[in-house]
Amino acid sequence: MLLNHGLLHGDCITITGRTLAEELTPIPDEPAPNQEVIRPWAKPVYAQGHLAILKGNLALEGCVAKITGLKNPSITGPARVFDSEVEAMDAIMARKIKAGDVVVIRYEGPKGGPGMQEMLAPTSALIGQGLGESIGLITDGRFSGGTWGMVVGHVAPEAYVGGTIALIEEGDSITIDAHRLLIQLNVADDELAQRRAAWRPPPPRYTRGLLAKYRRLVSTASIGAITDYGE
């Protein structure tokens, strides 16, 4: 169905050596009518998917928000800033996060992590405290399929390379609005320019070995955090 509606590149070569369109030739154009797992194209479960790509001054290359089941997929609130998942978890478990806050977990991106850890633990802890619908969370790390809430991951450019997420200060106003596909740091441009001029990258977490090599090679999350984009 995806191929027939122009949403797949049928000429891509698969592992068999045949194209994707060739591999799909024997597959029926519509799902069997006696099942409910695969929906007909004209009768989706939801009018839109469970992900929204947001852009704004906080993520010039974009970021990914999971919006399924949220009563109101938008929030504007004060930033609570943490430079690692560990710092964020310490604050969450100490119940320092309150309704209306926007939690920022940075330096967990492809280079900063390095490797984009998943942020399931912080979001699970916040939901356990009853804050799932009342706070926002943004990170240059990633989420697993089990994450729920007003959470935004894959913020790019990441903090380690000087993305705007690196310039956020405690208490700054942040807007996450999936209706408008917007993620915005509500700070004047001249103030951000001053912060950028003063910003310096932190020391790398690894200077030798595989992870250090990965950090040097890996690309931005917006093109897949790949390491061979020059070929």
Residue pairs with C-beta under 8 A, 6 or more apart in sequence:
1 29
1 30
1 31
1 41
2 8
3 10
3 20
3 21
3 24
4 29
5 41
8 20
9 20
10 19
10 20
10 21
10 24
11 19
11 20
11 21
12 19
12 20
13 19
13 20
14 20
14 23
16 23
30 40
30 41
31 37
31 38
31 39
31 40
32 38
39 45
46 68
50 66
50 67
50 68
51 64
51 65
51 66
51 67
52 64
52 65
52 67
52 73
52 178
52 181
53 62
53 63
53 64
53 65
53 181
54 62
54 63
54 64
54 65
54 152
54 176
54 177
54 178
54 181
54 182
54 183
55 61
55 62
55 63
55 181
55 182
55 183
56 175
56 182
56 183
56 184
56 185
57 164
57 184
57 185
57 192
58 138
58 155
58 164
58 165
58 168
58 174
58 183
58 184
58 185
59 152
59 155
59 156
59 163
59 164
59 165
59 183
60 156
60 157
60 163
60 164
61 156
61 157
61 220
61 221
61 222
62 154
62 156
62 222
63 138
63 152
63 153
63 154
63 155
63 156
63 183
64 143
64 152
64 153
64 154
65 73
65 150
65 151
65 152
65 176
65 178
65 183
66 143
66 147
66 148
66 149
66 151
67 73
67 178
68 148
69 148
70 133
70 149
70 150
70 178
71 133
72 133
73 150
73 176
73 177
73 178
73 179
74 150
74 175
74 176
74 177
74 178
74 179
74 180
75 100
75 102
75 135
75 136
75 150
75 175
75 176
75 177
76 102
76 173
76 174
76 175
76 176
76 186
77 100
77 101
77 102
77 135
77 136
77 173
77 174
78 100
78 101
78 102
78 170
78 171
78 172
78 173
78 174
79 101
79 102
79 104
79 168
79 169
79 170
79 171
79 172
79 173
79 174
80 91
80 96
80 97
80 101
80 102
80 103
80 104
80 170
81 104
81 106
81 168
81 169
81 170
82 88
82 91
82 103
82 104
82 105
82 106
83 106
83 107
83 159
83 202
84 105
84 107
84 108
85 105
85 108
85 117
85 119
85 121
85 122
85 141
88 103
88 105
88 122
89 121
89 122
89 125
91 97
92 103
92 122
92 125
92 126
92 129
93 125
95 129
97 103
97 126
97 129
97 131
97 135
98 131
98 135
99 131
99 134
99 135
100 134
100 135
101 135
101 136
102 135
102 136
102 137
102 138
102 174
102 176
103 122
103 126
103 135
103 136
103 137
103 138
104 137
104 138
104 139
104 165
104 168
104 174
105 119
105 122
105 137
105 138
105 139
105 140
105 141
106 112
106 139
106 140
106 155
106 158
106 159
106 165
106 166
106 168
107 113
107 140
107 158
107 159
107 160
107 166
107 202
108 116
108 117
108 119
108 139
108 140
108 141
109 116
109 140
109 141
109 155
109 156
109 158
109 159
109 160
109 221
110 116
110 158
110 215
110 218
110 219
110 220
110 221
110 225
111 158
111 160
111 161
111 215
111 218
112 140
112 158
112 159
112 160
112 205
113 141
113 205
114 204
114 205
114 206
114 211
114 212
114 214
114 215
114 218
115 211
115 214
115 218
116 140
116 141
116 142
116 154
116 221
116 225
117 141
117 142
118 141
118 142
118 143
118 144
118 147
119 137
119 139
119 141
119 142
119 143
119 147
119 151
119 153
120 143
120 144
120 146
120 147
122 137
123 132
123 137
123 143
123 147
123 148
123 149
123 151
124 146
124 147
126 132
126 135
126 137
126 149
127 148
127 149
132 148
132 149
133 149
133 150
135 149
135 150
136 150
136 151
136 152
136 174
136 176
137 149
137 150
137 151
137 152
138 151
138 152
138 153
138 155
138 165
138 174
138 176
138 183
139 151
139 152
139 153
139 155
140 153
140 154
140 155
140 156
140 158
140 159
140 160
140 163
140 165
140 221
141 153
142 153
142 154
142 221
143 151
143 153
150 176
152 176
152 183
154 221
154 222
155 163
155 165
155 183
155 221
156 163
156 220
156 221
156 222
157 163
157 164
157 220
157 222
158 165
158 220
158 221
159 165
159 166
160 166
160 201
160 202
161 201
161 220
162 196
162 199
162 201
164 185
164 192
166 199
167 185
167 187
167 192
167 195
167 196
167 199
168 174
168 185
169 195
172 185
172 186
172 187
173 185
173 186
173 187
174 183
174 184
174 185
174 186
175 182
175 183
175 184
175 186
176 182
176 183
177 183
177 184
185 192
204 212
204 215
205 211
206 212
206 215
214 227
217 227
218 225
218 226
218 227
219 225
219 226
219 227
219 229
223 229
